[in-house]
């Protein structure tokens, strides 16, 4: 669970891929994600800020992380605004690292391309991790999480750009912890001062995934205005099949993400 975020821009021509940078001034964005894998369930909520620094560069940081995770009947909770003794330290690590402002280069279509001044970001994030005064094992894990490439890859899941109508919209994602490729056909739904799209299609595991998927379907709906993102909603469902020592095991998977500008 790293940073979760999507922000979109606007062009007037429906035949051209619309560039989708974050909102064009300081914006607060709420991200909610709910996923299920069999009887396990994960619910996460992030409050984020985006701010333009110069053309093509955006500062992005998480200001609050909340979550509830149920696995094998055991539920854990976390709130970065109210950290309790005994909270799992990996949640604390993930929040402090994502709360470190990252300066991100966005490509012409509004997708994160790379991090600007990676070593500066690493240094600041490492300082936040050390301030937690966690055990040595946690610090070793935290060092592995200082991964600019991984952060940019995660951001690209929530900054997917906007679709073209002439061909299916293909993009990488991670669903129920599994790397996948989504392929969706989209329709433009222009309405008043907003512009929106509705997309439906399928998803399949990447070649390095350790599972197969049967009947994996997905959908995306997003709306933008002149400020940028208004709303993004995505969903998926299917059956995950994994190989175990006792043979193949299948479990239903489903989830939904909601990203809104506040």
C-alpha positions as CSV (number, residue, x, y, z in Angstrom):
1,X,0.0,0.0,0.0
2,X,1.9,3.0,-1.2
3,X,0.5,6.2,-2.5
4,X,-2.8,6.1,-4.2
5,X,-3.8,9.0,-6.5
6,X,-5.3,10.1,-9.8
7,X,-5.7,13.6,-11.3
8,X,-6.9,14.5,-14.8
9,X,-6.9,17.5,-17.2
10,X,-8.9,18.6,-20.2
11,X,-8.6,19.1,-24.0
12,X,-11.4,20.0,-26.2
13,X,-11.1,17.6,-29.1
14,X,-12.7,14.2,-28.6
15,X,-10.5,12.6,-31.3
16,X,-7.3,13.4,-29.5
17,X,-5.9,11.6,-26.3
18,X,-6.5,14.1,-23.5
19,X,-3.6,15.0,-21.4
20,X,-4.3,14.4,-17.7
21,X,-2.0,16.2,-15.2
22,X,-3.0,16.6,-11.6
23,X,-5.3,19.5,-10.8
24,X,-3.9,22.9,-11.9
25,X,-3.6,24.2,-8.3
26,X,-3.2,22.8,-4.8
27,X,-5.8,20.1,-4.5
28,X,-6.9,17.7,-1.8
29,X,-7.9,14.2,-3.1
30,X,-9.5,11.4,-1.3
31,X,-8.8,7.8,-2.4
32,X,-10.8,4.8,-1.2
33,X,-10.1,1.2,-2.1
34,X,-12.0,-1.9,-1.1
35,X,-10.8,-5.4,-2.3
36,X,-11.8,-9.0,-1.4
37,X,-10.0,-12.2,-1.9
38,X,-12.1,-15.1,-0.8
39,X,-13.1,-14.3,2.8
40,X,-10.2,-11.8,3.2
41,X,-11.0,-8.1,2.9
42,X,-8.9,-4.9,2.7
43,X,-10.2,-1.4,3.0
44,X,-7.9,1.6,2.6
45,X,-8.5,5.4,2.6
46,X,-5.9,8.0,1.8
47,X,-5.9,11.8,1.9
48,X,-3.5,13.3,-0.6
49,X,-2.3,16.7,-1.8
50,X,-1.0,17.6,-5.2
51,X,0.6,20.9,-6.2
52,X,2.2,22.0,-9.4
53,X,5.8,23.2,-8.9
54,X,6.7,24.0,-12.6
55,X,5.5,22.9,-16.0
56,X,5.4,19.1,-16.1
57,X,6.4,18.7,-12.4
58,X,4.0,18.0,-9.5
59,X,4.6,17.5,-5.8
60,X,2.5,14.6,-4.5
61,X,2.2,13.4,-0.9
62,X,-0.1,11.5,1.4
63,X,-1.3,13.5,4.5
64,X,-3.4,10.7,6.1
65,X,-3.6,6.9,5.8
66,X,-6.5,4.9,7.2
67,X,-7.1,1.2,6.8
68,X,-8.8,-2.0,8.0
69,X,-7.5,-5.4,6.9
70,X,-9.2,-8.8,7.7
71,X,-7.3,-12.0,7.0
72,X,-8.1,-15.4,8.3
73,X,-10.7,-13.9,10.6
74,X,-8.2,-11.4,12.2
75,X,-8.8,-7.7,11.7
76,X,-6.1,-5.0,11.9
77,X,-6.7,-1.3,11.8
78,X,-4.5,1.7,11.3
79,X,-4.9,5.5,11.3
80,X,-1.8,7.7,10.8
81,X,-3.5,10.5,12.7
82,X,-3.9,8.2,15.8
83,X,-1.0,5.7,15.9
84,X,-1.4,3.3,18.8
85,X,1.1,1.2,20.6
86,X,1.1,-2.2,18.9
87,X,0.1,-0.9,15.5
88,X,1.9,-3.0,12.8
89,X,5.1,-1.1,12.0
90,X,4.8,-1.9,8.3
91,X,1.8,0.4,8.1
92,X,3.7,3.2,9.8
93,X,6.6,2.7,7.4
94,X,4.3,2.8,4.4
95,X,2.6,6.0,5.5
96,X,5.8,7.9,6.4
97,X,7.4,7.1,3.1
98,X,4.3,8.0,1.1
99,X,4.0,11.2,3.2
100,X,7.4,12.3,1.9
101,X,6.7,14.8,-0.9
102,X,7.7,13.4,-4.2
103,X,8.3,15.6,-7.3
104,X,7.0,13.6,-10.3
105,X,7.6,14.2,-14.0
106,X,4.3,13.7,-15.9
107,X,4.3,12.6,-19.6
108,X,2.3,14.4,-22.3
109,X,-0.7,12.2,-21.4
110,X,-0.6,12.8,-17.7
111,X,1.0,9.5,-16.6
112,X,3.8,9.6,-14.1
113,X,7.1,9.1,-15.9
114,X,9.8,9.3,-13.3
115,X,10.8,11.0,-10.1
116,X,12.7,14.2,-10.0
117,X,15.8,14.3,-7.6
118,X,15.4,10.7,-6.5
119,X,18.3,10.9,-4.0
120,X,16.8,13.9,-2.3
121,X,13.5,12.1,-1.9
122,X,15.2,9.0,-0.5
123,X,17.1,11.1,2.0
124,X,14.0,12.9,3.3
125,X,12.0,9.6,3.4
126,X,14.8,7.8,5.2
127,X,14.9,10.6,7.8
128,X,11.1,10.2,8.5
129,X,11.6,6.4,8.9
130,X,14.5,6.9,11.4
131,X,12.3,9.3,13.4
132,X,9.9,6.5,14.0
133,X,12.5,4.8,16.2
134,X,11.4,1.3,15.1
135,X,13.3,-2.0,15.6
136,X,16.3,-2.7,13.4
137,X,14.2,-5.3,11.4
138,X,11.7,-2.6,10.6
139,X,14.4,-0.2,9.5
140,X,15.8,-2.8,7.1
141,X,12.3,-3.3,5.6
142,X,11.9,0.5,5.4
143,X,15.1,0.8,3.4
144,X,13.8,-1.6,0.8
145,X,10.6,0.5,0.5
146,X,12.7,3.6,-0.5
147,X,12.1,2.7,-4.2
148,X,11.4,5.7,-6.5
149,X,10.8,3.4,-9.5
150,X,8.3,1.4,-7.6
151,X,6.5,4.5,-6.3
152,X,6.2,5.9,-9.8
153,X,4.9,2.6,-11.0
154,X,2.3,2.6,-8.3
155,X,1.3,6.2,-9.1
156,X,0.7,5.2,-12.8
157,X,-2.1,2.9,-11.6
158,X,-4.0,6.0,-10.4
159,X,-2.8,8.4,-13.1
160,X,-3.7,6.3,-16.1
161,X,-4.2,9.2,-18.5
162,X,-7.4,9.2,-20.5
163,X,-8.6,6.7,-23.1
164,X,-8.7,7.0,-26.9
165,X,-11.9,5.9,-28.5
166,X,-10.3,4.4,-31.6
167,X,-8.8,1.4,-29.8
168,X,-9.0,-0.5,-26.5
169,X,-7.4,1.2,-23.5
170,X,-4.6,-1.0,-22.2
171,X,-2.8,-0.2,-19.0
172,X,-0.9,-2.0,-16.2
173,X,-2.6,-2.4,-12.8
174,X,-2.4,-4.4,-9.6
175,X,-5.6,-6.1,-8.5
176,X,-5.8,-8.2,-5.3
177,X,-2.0,-8.0,-5.1
178,X,-1.6,-9.4,-8.6
179,X,0.1,-7.6,-11.6
180,X,-2.4,-7.5,-14.5
181,X,-3.1,-5.8,-17.8
182,X,-6.5,-4.2,-18.2
183,X,-8.0,-3.8,-21.6
184,X,-11.2,-1.8,-21.9
185,X,-13.3,-0.3,-24.6
186,X,-14.5,3.2,-23.8
187,X,-17.2,5.6,-24.7
188,X,-17.1,9.4,-24.3
189,X,-20.0,10.8,-22.2
190,X,-19.8,14.6,-22.5
191,X,-22.1,16.5,-20.2
192,X,-22.1,20.3,-19.5
193,X,-18.8,21.6,-18.2
194,X,-17.5,18.2,-17.5
195,X,-16.2,15.4,-19.7
196,X,-16.5,11.8,-18.8
197,X,-15.8,8.3,-20.1
198,X,-17.2,4.9,-19.3
199,X,-15.0,1.9,-20.1
200,X,-15.6,-1.9,-19.8
201,X,-13.4,-4.8,-20.6
202,X,-11.2,-7.6,-19.1
203,X,-8.0,-8.1,-17.2
204,X,-5.4,-10.8,-17.3
205,X,-2.3,-11.6,-15.3
206,X,1.1,-10.5,-16.5
207,X,3.7,-13.1,-17.4
208,X,5.4,-12.7,-14.0
209,X,2.2,-13.2,-12.0
210,X,2.0,-16.3,-9.8
211,X,-1.7,-16.9,-10.5
212,X,-4.2,-17.3,-13.3
213,X,-7.6,-15.5,-13.6
214,X,-10.8,-16.9,-15.0
215,X,-13.5,-14.5,-16.2
216,X,-11.7,-11.4,-15.1
217,X,-13.8,-8.3,-16.0
218,X,-13.2,-4.7,-15.2
219,X,-14.7,-1.2,-15.7
220,X,-13.6,2.4,-15.3
221,X,-15.6,5.6,-15.1
222,X,-14.0,9.0,-14.8
223,X,-15.0,12.7,-15.1
224,X,-12.9,15.8,-15.4
225,X,-13.4,19.6,-15.6
226,X,-11.1,22.5,-16.2
227,X,-9.5,22.1,-12.8
228,X,-8.8,18.5,-13.3
229,X,-10.1,15.4,-11.7
230,X,-13.7,15.4,-10.5
231,X,-14.2,11.7,-10.0
232,X,-12.6,8.3,-10.9
233,X,-14.3,5.0,-10.1
234,X,-12.9,1.6,-11.1
235,X,-14.1,-2.0,-10.4
236,X,-13.1,-5.6,-11.1
237,X,-14.2,-9.2,-10.4
238,X,-13.1,-12.7,-11.4
239,X,-11.7,-15.9,-10.0
240,X,-8.0,-16.3,-9.0
241,X,-6.5,-19.7,-9.5
242,X,-3.2,-20.5,-7.8
243,X,-1.1,-23.7,-7.6
244,X,-0.6,-25.2,-4.1
245,X,1.0,-28.4,-2.7
246,X,-2.4,-29.9,-2.7
247,X,-3.3,-28.9,-6.2
248,X,-5.0,-25.9,-7.7
249,X,-7.0,-23.6,-5.5
250,X,-9.5,-21.0,-6.8
251,X,-10.9,-18.0,-4.8
252,X,-13.2,-15.2,-5.9
253,X,-11.7,-11.7,-6.2
254,X,-13.4,-8.4,-6.5
255,X,-12.7,-4.7,-5.7
256,X,-13.5,-1.1,-6.3
257,X,-11.5,2.2,-6.2
258,X,-12.9,5.7,-5.8
259,X,-10.9,8.9,-6.3
260,X,-12.5,12.2,-5.8
261,X,-11.4,15.8,-5.6
262,X,-12.5,17.5,-2.4
